Amino acid sequence: MSRFRPNIVVKWGKSFEENMWKTIEIDGSIFHVVKGCPRCKQSCMDQLTGEHSEELLETMAEFRSVGGDGDVCFAQNVGAQDGQGQIRVGSQIRIIERCEPVWNREAAQPE
């Protein structure tokens, strides 16, 4: 997990379920899912040993490529609606609105 440097980690639900979230609530704060998170070469580096391997991005590219530019997306970027409030470890997430994911090359549109 440290290779991805997440701010929030969700430990329930199905794998990649967050791809279908559009709006969520955590501890009374509203967050909007704005886009998938493209991954850079930093995720190929073991944070403890400094060893580098392209295997992670190569494997993820098989099913997480978006668009024609080779971006590999994993996780979501979200923005707080009002910038107020606090979230805590163990907080519950409520999905307010869902959407269709755009994770395949055919359906993706450039920004």
N, C-alpha and C positions, 0 to 999 in steps of 0.2 A: 504494500500500500504506500510506503514512503516514496516510491518512485513517482507517484502521481501527485504528491503534495496537496491532498484534499483539505478543504476547510470544513466540510461537513461529510460525514460518512453515515450512510443508511444501512442498517443491518437487518432488514426484514424485506419480505416480498420476493418476487422472482428476479432472476438476473436481468439486468438492463431495463427493469420496469420504469426507471426514472426517465427513459427516453420518451415515454408517453405522458409525462406530466407537463402541464402548461402553467398552472397556478397551484401553489401549495401554501399551507399555513403551518407555522411552527411556533408554539407558545404564544399564539395570538398575533404574530407578525406574518404578513402576507409577502410571499416571494413569487416572482415571475421567472419561469424558465425561459431564457432568451436564446440560447443556442447550445449545440454540442461543443465540447471542449476539444479542440485539435491538440494532439500530443506532439511534443518536440523530441529531439534526440536525448534530452535530459532523462526521459523515462527509460532509456536504454542503459543508464548508468546505475550500478549497484551503489546505493548511498553509503554503505559501510565499507566496501572494499575498493571502490573506484573503478572496478572492472566494467568494461563496456561490451555490450552485445546487441546486435540489431534484431535478434530473434523475437523479442516482444513486439516491436512495431511491425515486423514482417508477418507474424502470426495474426495480429489484430487487423492488418490491412486486408486479410482474406475475407473478413466479414464486417469491418467497421470503416471502410473507406467512404468518403463523402466527396462528391464532385469529381471533376477530372484532374484536379491538381495533386492528387495523392495524399491529401490530408487524412489522417487516421484520428477519428474522434472517439473519446471514451469519457464518460461522465457528462455533466451538464453545467453550464454557467447560469447562475441565477442572480437576480437583483432584488433587493428589498424594496417594497412598494413605498414605504414612508421613511425608511432609515432609522426607525425607532425600535425600542424593545431589545430584549436579550433572548438568546436561545442557550440551552444547556445540554450537557451530556444526558442522554436518557429522555430527551423531549420527544413527544409524539408528533408525527407528521400527519396532516390531513390533506388529502388530495382534493382540491376544490374543482379543478377543471383538467380534463385530459385532452390529448390531441394525438394525431397519427404521427409516428416517428418517421424521420427522413434519414435513414442510415444506409440506403443502397445507392449505388451510382446512378441508376436510371431515374430515381425520384428526386435526387438532390438538385437544387438550383443554386448557382453561385450567389454570394451576397452582393 
